[in-house]
C-alpha cells in the first residue's frame, strides 16, 4: 500500500471512529435517561436533546462547513465565522431555554442548564469541525471520549451523593462534558487554529452566502424528527413518547453503524470526483445493497433480542414495544439506503437538488404522520412512515438527479 493510500485509509478510519464516538456519547446519555429518569423523564430529555441536535445541525452547516471550505486563515473570514457562531449559539440556546420554561415543560433550573449546555455544545462542535478540516479525525475521537467521561463522572457522582438523578442533573452532566471536550479540543488544535480575531470587518455575507445553503440541508432530518416528536406529544402522553424514544435508543447502535460507514463513504466520493459518474452510480447501487443487508441484520437481531436486552435498557420498569423497535430498525435501513445517493449527488454539484427532494419528502412525511395520528395511528408505527418517506426521497434523487447527470455524461463528446 502506498503512503498516500495508507494516509487516506487511516483518515477514513478516523472519520468512522469520530462518528462512532460522537454517536456513543449521545447513546450513553440517552441510555442514562432511559434507565434512571423513567419514561416521562426520557420523553422530556429526548425533546430537549432533539432541539440541541437541531441547533447543532444549523451551526454545523452554517459555521462548520464554511470553516472547512472557506479560507479561515483570512482574518475577515475568521471574524465572520466567530460572529456567526456567537450569534447562533446565543440565539438558539437562550430562545430554547426560555420557551421550554415558559410553557412549563421544564423548571427554571433545568431550562438554564439546558440553555448553557446547548451553547457549549455548539462551540464544541465548531472546534470538532476544525479538527476534521485538518483531517485530525482521531483527535476528534479523543475529544468525544473525554467529554463522555466527564459527563458520566457527573452522573455517577450525583447518583452516589443524592441517590437519584433528575433531568436538571442530566443537563448539568451534558454541560460539564461539553466544557471538558471544548478544552481538550482547544489543546489539540495547532496554535494557528486557536487564534481569536477582532470582529471588526467580519465577512458576514461571505460566510452566510456559503453556509446558508449548507445549514438548511443539514437541518432537514433533525427538523423532521423534531416536528414528528411535537406531533406525537400533541396526541399522546409524555410517557408514550418516552416509550417510542426508548425503542429508538435501543436501536441506536444500527444508526451508529450507518453514520460511521456514511462518513467514510462521503470521504471516498469526494476523493473520486474525477471518476465517471456512471461507474460511481453503479458502485453506490452495490454499496446500498450491502448497507441494507448490514442494517437489516442489526434490526432483526434487535427485535429477536428484546426479551433479553430490553430489560437492560429499561431496568425492568417497562417493556419495549416490538412495533416501535421494528419501525425504528426500518428507518435506520432507509437512511442507510438513501444517504449514499444524496452524498454522491452533493459531491457532484447537485446540492440544491438534493435539498429540494429531501425537503419535499420531509414535508410530505410530516403531513402523512399528522393525518395518520389524527385517524388513530399508534405512535409506535410513526418511524415506519418516516422510513417510507425517506426511501421515496432517496429514490427521487437516484432516478431524477443522478440518472439525468449520467445521461448527460454519456452524451458528452
C-alpha positions in Angstrom: 0.0 0.0 0.0 1.4 3.4 -1.0 2.0 6.1 1.6 -0.8 8.2 0.1 -3.3 5.4 0.1 -2.4 4.5 3.7 -2.8 8.1 4.8 -6.3 8.2 3.2 -7.3 4.8 4.7 -6.1 6.0 8.1 -8.0 9.2 7.8 -11.2 7.4 6.6 -10.9 5.0 9.5 -10.5 8.0 11.8 -13.7 9.5 10.3 -15.6 6.3 11.1 -14.1 6.3 14.7 -15.1 10.0 15.2 -18.6 9.4 14.1 -18.8 6.3 16.3 -17.5 8.1 19.4 -19.9 11.0 18.8 -22.9 8.6 18.5 -21.6 6.7 21.5 -21.6 9.8 23.6 -25.2 10.6 22.6 -26.3 7.0 23.2 -24.8 6.8 26.7 -26.6 9.9 27.9 -29.9 8.7 26.3 -29.3 5.3 28.0 -28.9 7.0 31.3 -32.1 8.9 30.8 -34.0 5.8 29.9 -32.6 3.8 32.8 -32.7 6.5 35.6 -35.4 9.0 34.6 -38.3 6.7 33.6 -40.5 7.1 30.5 -41.6 10.6 31.4 -38.1 11.9 32.1 -36.8 10.2 28.9 -39.6 11.8 26.9 -38.6 15.3 28.2 -34.9 14.7 27.8 -35.4 13.5 24.2 -37.4 16.6 23.4 -34.7 18.9 24.8 -31.9 16.9 23.2 -33.7 16.9 19.9 -33.6 20.7 19.9 -29.8 20.6 20.7 -29.2 18.4 17.7 -31.3 20.7 15.6 -29.3 23.7 16.7 -26.1 21.8 16.0 -27.3 21.0 12.5 -27.8 24.7 11.9 -24.4 25.7 13.3 -22.6 22.7 11.7 -23.9 23.6 8.3 -23.5 27.4 8.6 -20.2 27.5 10.5 -18.7 24.0 10.4 -19.0 23.5 6.6 -17.9 27.1 6.0 -14.8 26.8 8.0 -14.0 23.6 6.1 -14.3 25.2 2.7 -13.6 28.9 3.0 -10.2 30.4 3.8 -10.3 30.6 7.6 -6.8 31.9 7.6 -8.2 35.1 6.1 -8.8 37.4 9.1 -12.2 38.7 7.8 -13.4 35.2 7.1 -12.3 34.0 10.6 -14.1 37.0 12.1 -17.2 36.2 10.2 -17.1 32.6 11.4 -16.7 33.7 15.0 -19.5 36.2 14.7 -22.0 33.7 13.2 -21.0 31.1 15.8 -21.7 33.5 18.6 -25.0 34.7 17.1 -26.3 31.2 16.5 -25.1 29.8 19.9 -26.6 32.7 21.9 -29.8 32.9 20.0 -30.7 29.2 19.9 -29.7 28.5 23.5 -31.5 31.5 25.1 -34.7 31.2 23.0 -35.0 27.5 23.5 -34.4 27.7 27.3 -36.9 30.4 27.7 -39.6 28.7 25.5 -39.3 25.3 27.3 -39.5 27.1 30.7 -42.3 29.4 29.7 -44.6 26.6 28.5 -44.0 24.7 31.7 -42.1 21.8 30.0 -39.2 22.1 32.5 -38.5 24.1 35.6 -36.2 27.2 35.6 -33.1 25.3 36.8 -33.4 22.7 34.1 -34.1 25.4 31.4 -31.0 27.3 32.5 -28.8 24.2 32.5 -30.2 23.2 29.1 -29.6 26.6 27.5 -26.0 26.9 28.7 -25.3 23.2 27.7 -26.7 23.9 24.2 -24.4 26.9 23.7 -21.4 24.9 24.9 -22.5 22.0 22.6 -22.3 24.4 19.5 -19.0 25.8 20.5 -17.5 22.3 21.0 -18.9 21.2 17.7 -17.2 24.1 15.8 -13.9 23.1 17.4 -14.6 19.5 16.5 -15.2 20.5 12.9 -11.9 22.5 12.9 -10.1 19.3 13.8 -11.9 17.4 11.0 -11.0 20.1 8.5 -7.4 19.4 9.3 -8.0 15.6 9.0 -7.3 15.1 12.7 -10.1 12.6 13.0 -8.5 10.5 15.7 -8.1 13.6 17.8 -11.8 14.2 17.4 -12.4 10.8 18.9 -10.3 11.7 21.8 -12.3 14.9 22.3 -15.6 13.0 22.2 -14.4 10.3 24.7 -13.1 13.0 27.0 -16.4 14.8 27.1 -18.3 11.5 27.6 -16.0 10.5 30.5 -16.7 13.9 32.2 -20.5 13.6 31.7 -20.5 10.0 33.1 -18.4 11.1 36.0 -21.0 13.8 36.9 -23.9 11.3 36.6 -22.1 8.7 38.8 -21.1 11.3 41.4 -24.6 12.7 41.5 -26.2 9.3 41.9 -23.8 8.3 44.7 -24.3 11.6 46.6 -28.0 12.1 46.3 -29.2 8.6 45.3 -31.3 10.0 42.4 -30.9 11.7 39.1 -33.1 14.4 37.8 -33.4 16.0 34.3 -31.6 19.1 35.6 -28.7 16.8 36.8 -28.5 15.2 33.3 -28.4 18.7 31.7 -25.5 19.7 34.0 -23.7 16.5 33.1 -24.1 17.3 29.4 -22.8 20.9 30.1 -19.7 19.6 32.0 -19.0 17.1 29.3 -19.1 19.8 26.6 -16.9 22.2 28.5 -14.4 19.4 29.1 -14.5 18.4 25.4 -14.0 22.1 24.4 -10.9 22.5 26.5 -9.5 19.2 25.1 -10.2 20.3 21.5 -8.5 23.6 22.0 -5.4 21.9 23.4 -5.3 19.5 20.4 -5.7 22.2 17.7 -2.5 23.6 16.2 -1.5 27.1 17.5 -2.6 28.9 14.4 -6.1 27.5 14.6 -6.6 28.8 18.2 -6.4 32.5 17.1 -9.4 34.6 18.1 -9.6 37.8 16.0 -11.4 41.1 16.4 -14.9 41.2 14.9 -14.3 44.4 13.0 -14.5 43.9 9.3 -16.1 40.4 9.6 -17.0 38.9 6.3 -20.6 38.1 7.5 -22.1 38.0 4.0 -19.4 35.7 2.6 -19.8 33.2 5.3 -23.6 33.4 5.0 -23.6 33.0 1.2 -21.9 29.6 1.5 -23.1 28.4 4.9 -26.8 29.3 4.5 -27.4 26.6 1.9 -25.5 24.0 3.9 -27.2 24.9 7.1 -30.7 24.3 5.5 -29.6 21.0 4.1 -28.2 19.8 7.4 -31.4 20.9 9.1 -33.8 18.8 7.2 -33.6 15.5 9.0 -33.3 16.9 12.6 -36.2 19.2 11.8 -38.3 16.3 10.6 -37.7 14.3 13.7 -38.3 17.3 15.9 -41.6 18.0 14.2 -42.7 14.4 14.5 -41.9 14.4 18.2 -44.0 17.5 18.7 -46.9 15.9 16.8 -46.6 12.8 18.9 -46.6 14.9 22.1 -49.7 16.6 21.0 -51.7 13.4 20.6 -50.1 11.2 23.2 -48.8 11.3 26.7 -45.2 12.2 27.5 -44.8 8.6 28.8 -46.0 7.2 25.4 -43.5 9.3 23.6 -40.9 8.1 26.1 -41.7 4.5 25.1 -41.2 5.4 21.5 -37.9 7.1 22.3 -36.8 4.1 24.4 -37.2 1.9 21.3 -35.1 4.5 19.3 -32.4 4.4 21.9 -32.5 0.6 21.8 -31.9 0.6 18.0 -29.3 3.4 18.2 -26.3 1.1 17.5 -27.7 0.5 14.0 -27.7 4.2 13.3 -24.2 4.4 14.8 -23.1 1.9 12.1 -24.9 3.8 9.4 -23.3 7.1 10.4 -19.8 5.7 10.7 -20.0 4.0 7.3 -21.5 7.0 5.6 -18.8 9.2 7.0 -16.3 7.0 5.3 -18.3 6.9 2.1 -18.6 10.6 1.8 -14.8 10.9 2.0 -14.5 8.3 -0.7 -16.9 10.1 -3.0 -15.2 13.4 -2.5 -11.8 11.9 -3.4 -13.1 10.2 -6.6 -14.9 13.2 -8.1 -12.9 12.8 -11.3 -14.2 9.3 -12.0 -17.0 8.8 -14.5 -20.4 9.3 -12.8 -22.0 6.3 -14.4 -19.5 3.9 -12.8 -19.8 5.7 -9.4 -23.6 5.3 -9.5 -23.3 1.6 -10.1 -20.8 1.4 -7.2 -23.3 3.3 -5.0 -26.0 0.8 -6.0 -23.9 -2.1 -4.8 -22.9 -0.2 -1.7 -26.6 0.4 -0.8 -27.4 -3.3 -1.0 -24.6 -4.1 1.3 -25.7 -1.4 3.8 -29.3 -2.6 3.8 -28.1 -6.1 4.5 -25.9 -5.0 7.4 -28.5 -2.7 9.0 -31.3 -5.2 8.3 -29.4 -7.8 10.2 -28.9 -5.4 13.1 -32.7 -4.8 13.1 -33.6 -8.4 13.0 -31.3 -9.2 15.9 -32.7 -6.2 17.8 -36.3 -7.4 17.5 -35.4 -11.0 18.4 -33.3 -9.9 21.4 -35.9 -7.7 23.0 -36.7 -10.2 25.8 -33.0 -10.3 26.7 -31.7 -6.8 26.0 -34.9 -4.8 26.7 -34.7 -5.1 30.5 -31.1 -3.9 30.3 -32.3 -0.6 28.9 -35.5 -0.3 30.9 -34.2 -1.7 34.2 -37.3 -3.9 34.2 -39.6 -0.9 34.7 -41.3 -1.0 31.3 -41.4 -3.2 28.2 -40.1 -2.2 24.8 -42.6 -2.0 22.0 -41.9 -4.6 19.3 -43.6 -2.4 16.8 -41.5 0.6 17.7 -38.3 -1.4 17.6 -39.1 -2.8 14.2 -40.2 0.6 12.9 -37.0 2.3 14.0 -34.9 -0.5 12.5 -36.7 0.0 9.2 -36.0 3.8 9.4 -32.3 3.1 10.0 -32.3 0.8 7.0 -33.9 3.5 4.9 -31.3 6.1 6.0 -28.6 3.6 5.0 -30.2 3.1 1.6 -30.7 6.7 0.6 -27.8 8.7 2.2 -25.1 7.5 -0.3 -27.2 8.7 -3.3 -27.5 12.2 -1.7 -23.8 12.3 -0.8 -22.7 11.4 -4.4 -25.1 14.0 -5.9 -23.9 16.7 -3.5 -20.2 15.9 -4.3 -21.1 16.3 -8.0 -22.6 19.7 -7.5 -26.3 18.9 -7.1 -26.6 20.2 -3.5 -29.7 22.3 -4.3 -31.5 19.4 -6.0 -30.7 17.2 -3.0 -32.0 19.8 -0.6 -35.2 20.2 -2.7 -36.0 16.5 -2.7 -35.1 15.9 0.9 -37.3 18.9 1.9 -40.1 17.7 -0.2 -40.1 14.2 1.2 -39.8 15.5 4.8 -42.8 17.9 4.4 -44.9 15.1 2.9 -43.9 12.8 5.7 -44.9 15.2 8.4 -48.3 15.7 6.6 -48.8 11.9 6.4 -47.8 11.5 10.1 -50.2 14.2 11.2 -53.1 12.7 9.1 -52.3 9.2 10.5 -52.2 10.3 14.1 -55.5 12.2 13.6 -57.0 9.0 12.3 -55.8 6.9 15.2 -52.4 5.6 14.1 -50.4 4.4 17.0 -47.3 6.5 17.5 -45.2 3.2 17.7 -45.7 3.0 13.9 -44.6 6.6 13.2 -41.0 5.5 12.4 -42.3 3.3 9.6 -43.9 6.3 8.0 -40.6 8.1 8.3 -38.8 5.2 6.6 -41.3 5.2 3.7 -40.8 9.0 3.2 -37.0 8.6 3.4 -37.0 5.9 0.8 -39.2 8.0 -1.5 -36.8 10.9 -1.4 -33.8 8.7 -1.9 -35.3 7.1 -5.0 -36.2 10.5 -6.4 -32.5 11.6 -6.0 -31.4 8.3 -7.6 -33.8 8.4 -10.6 -34.3 12.1 -11.2 -31.0 13.7 -10.2 -28.2 11.1 -10.7 -29.7 9.4 -13.8 -30.1 12.7 -15.8 -26.5 13.6 -14.9 -25.4 10.1 -16.0 -27.2 10.6 -19.3 -25.6 13.9 -19.9 -22.2 12.4 -19.3 -22.9 9.6 -21.8 -23.9 12.1 -24.5 -20.9 14.2 -24.0 -18.4 14.1 -26.9 
